[in-house]
Amino acid sequence: MSQPTDPVSVPKRIVRCPACGGDSVYSVDNAYRPFCSARCRGIDLGAWASESFRVPTEVPPEDEIYGDPRHQH
């Protein structure tokens, strides 16, 4: 049977902060993970809110029928 892992003995993983590129501790101890700080988390949130980051989509042509593709001929 597996023993629960003691959080103190688990090595902390260092990752790259997505906002500034600096070191960030990826652990439950870091409330801002994967970011290194509240500032970096806020910068990222602001970029999404201002639509600087966008998820690419493929928009169908204006004359194409929307809906079930089986009905589009």
Secondary structure, DSSP 8 states (H G I E B T S, - for coil): ------TTTS--EEEE-TTT-SEEEESTT-TTTTSSSHHHHHHHHHHHHTTSS--------TTS--S-GGG--
